[in-house]
């Protein structure tokens, strides 16, 4: 489960992703505006994602 926003690269520009939807992500651009991008257009370093594992049982 993602617990916080994370950084990604979109068209060579570093952006901060604040929400992940079914096919898109919400990110903050350089001017501070929220925008949508297709998940397939974002590059993310998986080891940098803020993930909390769900407990079992």
PyMOL Python script that loads the backbone (N, CA, C, O; Angstrom):
from pymol import cmd

cmd.read_pdbstr("""\
ATOM      1  N   UNK A   1       0.845  -1.157   0.000  1.00  0.00           N
ATOM      2  CA  UNK A   1       0.000   0.000   0.000  1.00  0.00           C
ATOM      3  C   UNK A   1       0.903   1.236   0.000  1.00  0.00           C
ATOM      4  O   UNK A   1       1.780   1.366   0.854  1.00  0.00           O
ATOM      5  N   UNK A   2       0.688   2.142  -0.956  1.00  0.00           N
ATOM      6  CA  UNK A   2       1.440   3.395  -0.979  1.00  0.00           C
ATOM      7  C   UNK A   2       0.951   4.286   0.153  1.00  0.00           C
ATOM      8  O   UNK A   2      -0.254   4.410   0.374  1.00  0.00           O
ATOM      9  N   UNK A   3       1.884   4.905   0.873  1.00  0.00           N
ATOM     10  CA  UNK A   3       1.476   5.715   2.009  1.00  0.00           C
ATOM     11  C   UNK A   3       1.814   7.190   1.858  1.00  0.00           C
ATOM     12  O   UNK A   3       1.474   7.988   2.731  1.00  0.00           O
ATOM     13  N   UNK A   4       2.474   7.567   0.772  1.00  0.00           N
ATOM     14  CA  UNK A   4       2.879   8.948   0.596  1.00  0.00           C
ATOM     15  C   UNK A   4       3.112   9.194  -0.889  1.00  0.00           C
ATOM     16  O   UNK A   4       3.143   8.250  -1.678  1.00  0.00           O
ATOM     17  N   UNK A   5       3.276  10.450  -1.272  1.00  0.00           N
ATOM     18  CA  UNK A   5       3.618  10.765  -2.647  1.00  0.00           C
ATOM     19  C   UNK A   5       5.031  10.285  -2.948  1.00  0.00           C
ATOM     20  O   UNK A   5       5.770   9.897  -2.043  1.00  0.00           O
ATOM     21  N   UNK A   6       5.397  10.313  -4.217  1.00  0.00           N
ATOM     22  CA  UNK A   6       6.729   9.858  -4.605  1.00  0.00           C
ATOM     23  C   UNK A   6       7.155  10.585  -5.867  1.00  0.00           C
ATOM     24  O   UNK A   6       6.328  11.148  -6.584  1.00  0.00           O
ATOM     25  N   UNK A   7       8.443  10.567  -6.131  1.00  0.00           N
ATOM     26  CA  UNK A   7       8.994  11.212  -7.315  1.00  0.00           C
ATOM     27  C   UNK A   7       9.011  10.245  -8.486  1.00  0.00           C
ATOM     28  O   UNK A   7       9.196   9.039  -8.326  1.00  0.00           O
ATOM     29  N   UNK A   8       8.810  10.813  -9.668  1.00  0.00           N
ATOM     30  CA  UNK A   8       8.850  10.045 -10.912  1.00  0.00           C
ATOM     31  C   UNK A   8       9.421  10.952 -11.996  1.00  0.00           C
ATOM     32  O   UNK A   8       9.594  12.153 -11.788  1.00  0.00           O
ATOM     33  N   UNK A   9       9.710  10.369 -13.145  1.00  0.00           N
ATOM     34  CA  UNK A   9      10.185  11.141 -14.285  1.00  0.00           C
ATOM     35  C   UNK A   9       9.151  11.053 -15.395  1.00  0.00           C
ATOM     36  O   UNK A   9       8.703   9.965 -15.757  1.00  0.00           O
ATOM     37  N   UNK A  10       8.779  12.201 -15.929  1.00  0.00           N
ATOM     38  CA  UNK A  10       7.798  12.292 -17.008  1.00  0.00           C
ATOM     39  C   UNK A  10       8.424  13.105 -18.137  1.00  0.00           C
ATOM     40  O   UNK A  10       8.692  14.295 -17.971  1.00  0.00           O
ATOM     41  N   UNK A  11       8.654  12.478 -19.267  1.00  0.00           N
ATOM     42  CA  UNK A  11       9.265  13.138 -20.427  1.00  0.00           C
ATOM     43  C   UNK A  11      10.571  13.831 -20.055  1.00  0.00           C
ATOM     44  O   UNK A  11      10.853  14.936 -20.518  1.00  0.00           O
ATOM     45  N   UNK A  12      11.369  13.165 -19.206  1.00  0.00           N
ATOM     46  CA  UNK A  12      12.668  13.700 -18.825  1.00  0.00           C
ATOM     47  C   UNK A  12      12.635  14.743 -17.715  1.00  0.00           C
ATOM     48  O   UNK A  12      13.675  15.290 -17.348  1.00  0.00           O
ATOM     49  N   UNK A  13      11.451  15.022 -17.180  1.00  0.00           N
ATOM     50  CA  UNK A  13      11.301  16.022 -16.119  1.00  0.00           C
ATOM     51  C   UNK A  13      10.868  15.332 -14.833  1.00  0.00           C
ATOM     52  O   UNK A  13       9.951  14.511 -14.845  1.00  0.00           O
ATOM     53  N   UNK A  14      11.527  15.662 -13.722  1.00  0.00           N
ATOM     54  CA  UNK A  14      11.175  15.074 -12.432  1.00  0.00           C
ATOM     55  C   UNK A  14       9.888  15.719 -11.927  1.00  0.00           C
ATOM     56  O   UNK A  14       9.775  16.944 -11.886  1.00  0.00           O
ATOM     57  N   UNK A  15       8.907  14.881 -11.539  1.00  0.00           N
ATOM     58  CA  UNK A  15       7.631  15.349 -11.005  1.00  0.00           C
ATOM     59  C   UNK A  15       7.346  14.620  -9.695  1.00  0.00           C
ATOM     60  O   UNK A  15       7.952  13.588  -9.406  1.00  0.00           O
ATOM     61  N   UNK A  16       6.418  15.165  -8.904  1.00  0.00           N
ATOM     62  CA  UNK A  16       6.019  14.531  -7.655  1.00  0.00           C
ATOM     63  C   UNK A  16       4.603  13.988  -7.832  1.00  0.00           C
ATOM     64  O   UNK A  16       3.666  14.754  -8.061  1.00  0.00           O
ATOM     65  N   UNK A  17       4.446  12.667  -7.726  1.00  0.00           N
ATOM     66  CA  UNK A  17       3.157  12.009  -7.890  1.00  0.00           C
ATOM     67  C   UNK A  17       2.443  12.004  -6.537  1.00  0.00           C
ATOM     68  O   UNK A  17       3.015  11.603  -5.523  1.00  0.00           O
ATOM     69  N   UNK A  18       1.182  12.456  -6.536  1.00  0.00           N
ATOM     70  CA  UNK A  18       0.420  12.538  -5.294  1.00  0.00           C
ATOM     71  C   UNK A  18      -0.701  11.516  -5.196  1.00  0.00           C
ATOM     72  O   UNK A  18      -1.210  11.257  -4.105  1.00  0.00           O
ATOM     73  N   UNK A  19      -1.100  10.922  -6.347  1.00  0.00           N
ATOM     74  CA  UNK A  19      -2.166   9.918  -6.327  1.00  0.00           C
ATOM     75  C   UNK A  19      -2.008   8.989  -7.525  1.00  0.00           C
ATOM     76  O   UNK A  19      -1.570   9.401  -8.599  1.00  0.00           O
ATOM     77  N   UNK A  20      -2.372   7.729  -7.315  1.00  0.00           N
ATOM     78  CA  UNK A  20      -2.332   6.734  -8.380  1.00  0.00           C
ATOM     79  C   UNK A  20      -3.754   6.237  -8.587  1.00  0.00           C
ATOM     80  O   UNK A  20      -4.395   5.736  -7.664  1.00  0.00           O
ATOM     81  N   UNK A  21      -4.231   6.384  -9.812  1.00  0.00           N
ATOM     82  CA  UNK A  21      -5.576   5.955 -10.170  1.00  0.00           C
ATOM     83  C   UNK A  21      -5.474   4.701 -11.027  1.00  0.00           C
ATOM     84  O   UNK A  21      -4.399   4.110 -11.125  1.00  0.00           O
ATOM     85  N   UNK A  22      -6.572   4.286 -11.647  1.00  0.00           N
ATOM     86  CA  UNK A  22      -6.555   3.029 -12.403  1.00  0.00           C
ATOM     87  C   UNK A  22      -5.569   3.053 -13.567  1.00  0.00           C
ATOM     88  O   UNK A  22      -4.749   2.144 -13.699  1.00  0.00           O
ATOM     89  N   UNK A  23      -5.638   4.074 -14.406  1.00  0.00           N
ATOM     90  CA  UNK A  23      -4.750   4.155 -15.577  1.00  0.00           C
ATOM     91  C   UNK A  23      -3.878   5.398 -15.576  1.00  0.00           C
ATOM     92  O   UNK A  23      -2.990   5.537 -16.417  1.00  0.00           O
ATOM     93  N   UNK A  24      -4.122   6.287 -14.651  1.00  0.00           N
ATOM     94  CA  UNK A  24      -3.403   7.557 -14.619  1.00  0.00           C
ATOM     95  C   UNK A  24      -2.844   7.851 -13.238  1.00  0.00           C
ATOM     96  O   UNK A  24      -3.167   7.181 -12.258  1.00  0.00           O
ATOM     97  N   UNK A  25      -2.006   8.862 -13.188  1.00  0.00           N
ATOM     98  CA  UNK A  25      -1.464   9.357 -11.923  1.00  0.00           C
ATOM     99  C   UNK A  25      -1.674  10.868 -11.869  1.00  0.00           C
ATOM    100  O   UNK A  25      -1.658  11.543 -12.899  1.00  0.00           O
ATOM    101  N   UNK A  26      -1.867  11.386 -10.674  1.00  0.00           N
ATOM    102  CA  UNK A  26      -1.927  12.821 -10.460  1.00  0.00           C
ATOM    103  C   UNK A  26      -0.534  13.254 -10.024  1.00  0.00           C
ATOM    104  O   UNK A  26       0.047  12.671  -9.109  1.00  0.00           O
ATOM    105  N   UNK A  27       0.002  14.287 -10.688  1.00  0.00           N
ATOM    106  CA  UNK A  27       1.320  14.785 -10.320  1.00  0.00           C
ATOM    107  C   UNK A  27       1.284  16.299 -10.208  1.00  0.00           C
ATOM    108  O   UNK A  27       0.368  16.948 -10.712  1.00  0.00           O
ATOM    109  N   UNK A  28       2.285  16.853  -9.546  1.00  0.00           N
ATOM    110  CA  UNK A  28       2.411  18.293  -9.390  1.00  0.00           C
ATOM    111  C   UNK A  28       3.489  18.765 -10.356  1.00  0.00           C
ATOM    112  O   UNK A  28       4.616  18.270 -10.327  1.00  0.00           O
ATOM    113  N   UNK A  29       3.139  19.733 -11.222  1.00  0.00           N
ATOM    114  CA  UNK A  29       4.124  20.234 -12.178  1.00  0.00           C
ATOM    115  C   UNK A  29       4.990  21.324 -11.548  1.00  0.00           C
ATOM    116  O   UNK A  29       4.837  21.638 -10.367  1.00  0.00           O
ATOM    117  N   UNK A  30       5.892  21.894 -12.331  1.00  0.00           N
ATOM    118  CA  UNK A  30       6.852  22.888 -11.807  1.00  0.00           C
ATOM    119  C   UNK A  30       6.176  24.144 -11.258  1.00  0.00           C
ATOM    120  O   UNK A  30       6.730  24.819 -10.391  1.00  0.00           O
ATOM    121  N   UNK A  31       4.980  24.458 -11.762  1.00  0.00           N
ATOM    122  CA  UNK A  31       4.280  25.656 -11.292  1.00  0.00           C
ATOM    123  C   UNK A  31       3.389  25.378 -10.087  1.00  0.00           C
ATOM    124  O   UNK A  31       2.769  26.295  -9.547  1.00  0.00           O
ATOM    125  N   UNK A  32       3.322  24.108  -9.662  1.00  0.00           N
ATOM    126  CA  UNK A  32       2.510  23.737  -8.509  1.00  0.00           C
ATOM    127  C   UNK A  32       1.105  23.283  -8.859  1.00  0.00           C
ATOM    128  O   UNK A  32       0.312  22.981  -7.968  1.00  0.00           O
ATOM    129  N   UNK A  33       0.784  23.231 -10.160  1.00  0.00           N
ATOM    130  CA  UNK A  33      -0.532  22.774 -10.600  1.00  0.00           C
ATOM    131  C   UNK A  33      -0.584  21.251 -10.629  1.00  0.00           C
ATOM    132  O   UNK A  33       0.407  20.591 -10.944  1.00  0.00           O
ATOM    133  N   UNK A  34      -1.749  20.703 -10.299  1.00  0.00           N
ATOM    134  CA  UNK A  34      -1.949  19.260 -10.390  1.00  0.00           C
ATOM    135  C   UNK A  34      -2.348  18.897 -11.807  1.00  0.00           C
ATOM    136  O   UNK A  34      -3.168  19.576 -12.424  1.00  0.00           O
ATOM    137  N   UNK A  35      -1.770  17.830 -12.317  1.00  0.00           N
ATOM    138  CA  UNK A  35      -2.026  17.372 -13.684  1.00  0.00           C
ATOM    139  C   UNK A  35      -2.179  15.852 -13.683  1.00  0.00           C
ATOM    140  O   UNK A  35      -1.805  15.176 -12.725  1.00  0.00           O
ATOM    141  N   UNK A  36      -2.734  15.332 -14.770  1.00  0.00           N
ATOM    142  CA  UNK A  36      -2.858  13.884 -14.955  1.00  0.00           C
ATOM    143  C   UNK A  36      -1.853  13.412 -15.992  1.00  0.00           C
ATOM    144  O   UNK A  36      -1.569  14.110 -16.965  1.00  0.00           O
ATOM    145  N   UNK A  37      -1.323  12.225 -15.772  1.00  0.00           N
ATOM    146  CA  UNK A  37      -0.435  11.583 -16.743  1.00  0.00           C
ATOM    147  C   UNK A  37      -0.770  10.097 -16.774  1.00  0.00           C
ATOM    148  O   UNK A  37      -1.154   9.513 -15.761  1.00  0.00           O
ATOM    149  N   UNK A  38      -0.621   9.507 -17.927  1.00  0.00           N
ATOM    150  CA  UNK A  38      -0.809   8.072 -18.058  1.00  0.00           C
ATOM    151  C   UNK A  38       0.297   7.360 -17.287  1.00  0.00           C
ATOM    152  O   UNK A  38       1.450   7.790 -17.312  1.00  0.00           O
ATOM    153  N   UNK A  39      -0.045   6.288 -16.614  1.00  0.00           N
ATOM    154  CA  UNK A  39       0.958   5.513 -15.872  1.00  0.00           C
ATOM    155  C   UNK A  39       2.096   5.055 -16.772  1.00  0.00           C
ATOM    156  O   UNK A  39       3.251   5.015 -16.349  1.00  0.00           O
ATOM    157  N   UNK A  40       1.771   4.711 -18.009  1.00  0.00           N
ATOM    158  CA  UNK A  40       2.804   4.186 -18.907  1.00  0.00           C
ATOM    159  C   UNK A  40       3.833   5.240 -19.303  1.00  0.00           C
ATOM    160  O   UNK A  40       4.901   4.895 -19.810  1.00  0.00           O
ATOM    161  N   UNK A  41       3.531   6.517 -19.082  1.00  0.00           N
ATOM    162  CA  UNK A  41       4.463   7.587 -19.434  1.00  0.00           C
ATOM    163  C   UNK A  41       5.390   7.987 -18.287  1.00  0.00           C
ATOM    164  O   UNK A  41       6.293   8.803 -18.474  1.00  0.00           O
ATOM    165  N   UNK A  42       5.174   7.422 -17.115  1.00  0.00           N
ATOM    166  CA  UNK A  42       5.984   7.754 -15.935  1.00  0.00           C
ATOM    167  C   UNK A  42       7.061   6.703 -15.700  1.00  0.00           C
ATOM    168  O   UNK A  42       6.823   5.508 -15.874  1.00  0.00           O
ATOM    169  N   UNK A  43       8.237   7.155 -15.307  1.00  0.00           N
ATOM    170  CA  UNK A  43       9.342   6.267 -14.939  1.00  0.00           C
ATOM    171  C   UNK A  43       9.545   6.412 -13.439  1.00  0.00           C
ATOM    172  O   UNK A  43       9.748   7.519 -12.940  1.00  0.00           O
ATOM    173  N   UNK A  44       9.491   5.291 -12.717  1.00  0.00           N
ATOM    174  CA  UNK A  44       9.596   5.302 -11.262  1.00  0.00           C
ATOM    175  C   UNK A  44      10.659   4.306 -10.825  1.00  0.00           C
ATOM    176  O   UNK A  44      10.728   3.195 -11.349  1.00  0.00           O
ATOM    177  N   UNK A  45      11.489   4.704  -9.864  1.00  0.00           N
ATOM    178  CA  UNK A  45      12.444   3.778  -9.263  1.00  0.00           C
ATOM    179  C   UNK A  45      11.705   3.036  -8.145  1.00  0.00           C
ATOM    180  O   UNK A  45      11.414   3.611  -7.096  1.00  0.00           O
ATOM    181  N   UNK A  46      11.409   1.774  -8.374  1.00  0.00           N
ATOM    182  CA  UNK A  46      10.575   0.997  -7.455  1.00  0.00           C
ATOM    183  C   UNK A  46      11.134   0.938  -6.039  1.00  0.00           C
ATOM    184  O   UNK A  46      10.365   0.912  -5.079  1.00  0.00           O
ATOM    185  N   UNK A  47      12.445   0.915  -5.891  1.00  0.00           N
ATOM    186  CA  UNK A  47      13.020   0.823  -4.543  1.00  0.00           C
ATOM    187  C   UNK A  47      12.875   2.123  -3.753  1.00  0.00           C
ATOM    188  O   UNK A  47      13.178   2.156  -2.560  1.00  0.00           O
ATOM    189  N   UNK A  48      12.420   3.185  -4.400  1.00  0.00           N
ATOM    190  CA  UNK A  48      12.235   4.464  -3.719  1.00  0.00           C
ATOM    191  C   UNK A  48      10.775   4.717  -3.319  1.00  0.00           C
ATOM    192  O   UNK A  48      10.479   5.740  -2.703  1.00  0.00           O
ATOM    193  N   UNK A  49       9.859   3.798  -3.662  1.00  0.00           N
ATOM    194  CA  UNK A  49       8.449   3.985  -3.334  1.00  0.00           C
ATOM    195  C   UNK A  49       8.192   3.817  -1.836  1.00  0.00           C
ATOM    196  O   UNK A  49       8.716   2.893  -1.213  1.00  0.00           O
ATOM    197  N   UNK A  50       7.381   4.715  -1.256  1.00  0.00           N
ATOM    198  CA  UNK A  50       7.049   4.613   0.166  1.00  0.00           C
ATOM    199  C   UNK A  50       5.929   3.595   0.377  1.00  0.00           C
ATOM    200  O   UNK A  50       4.752   3.958   0.374  1.00  0.00           O
ATOM    201  N   UNK A  51       6.286   2.337   0.559  1.00  0.00           N
ATOM    202  CA  UNK A  51       5.299   1.255   0.659  1.00  0.00           C
ATOM    203  C   UNK A  51       5.285   0.677   2.068  1.00  0.00           C
ATOM    204  O   UNK A  51       6.324   0.452   2.688  1.00  0.00           O
ATOM    205  N   UNK A  52       4.068   0.446   2.547  1.00  0.00           N
ATOM    206  CA  UNK A  52       3.888  -0.253   3.824  1.00  0.00           C
ATOM    207  C   UNK A  52       3.193  -1.562   3.509  1.00  0.00           C
ATOM    208  O   UNK A  52       2.156  -1.576   2.847  1.00  0.00           O
ATOM    209  N   UNK A  53       3.748  -2.642   3.971  1.00  0.00           N
ATOM    210  CA  UNK A  53       3.148  -3.961   3.745  1.00  0.00           C
ATOM    211  C   UNK A  53       1.953  -4.142   4.672  1.00  0.00           C
ATOM    212  O   UNK A  53       1.984  -3.743   5.836  1.00  0.00           O
ATOM    213  N   UNK A  54       0.914  -4.744   4.138  1.00  0.00           N
ATOM    214  CA  UNK A  54      -0.263  -5.039   4.952  1.00  0.00           C
ATOM    215  C   UNK A  54       0.025  -6.224   5.849  1.00  0.00           C
ATOM    216  O   UNK A  54       0.696  -7.171   5.436  1.00  0.00           O
ATOM    217  N   UNK A  55      -0.475  -6.181   7.072  1.00  0.00           N
ATOM    218  CA  UNK A  55      -0.300  -7.303   7.989  1.00  0.00           C
ATOM    219  C   UNK A  55      -1.115  -8.491   7.533  1.00  0.00           C
ATOM    220  O   UNK A  55      -2.153  -8.327   6.892  1.00  0.00           O
ATOM    221  N   UNK A  56      -0.661  -9.672   7.853  1.00  0.00           N
ATOM    222  CA  UNK A  56      -1.412 -10.879   7.489  1.00  0.00           C
ATOM    223  C   UNK A  56      -2.083 -11.425   8.720  1.00  0.00           C
ATOM    224  O   UNK A  56      -1.435 -11.948   9.627  1.00  0.00           O
ATOM    225  N   UNK A  57      -3.390 -11.297   8.739  1.00  0.00           N
ATOM    226  CA  UNK A  57      -4.160 -11.878   9.825  1.00  0.00           C
ATOM    227  C   UNK A  57      -4.370 -10.972  10.883  1.00  0.00           C
ATOM    228  O   UNK A  57      -5.008 -11.320  11.877  1.00  0.00           O
TER     229      UNK A  57
END
""", "prot")
cmd.dss("prot")
cmd.show_as("cartoon", "prot")
cmd.util.cbc("prot")
cmd.orient("prot")
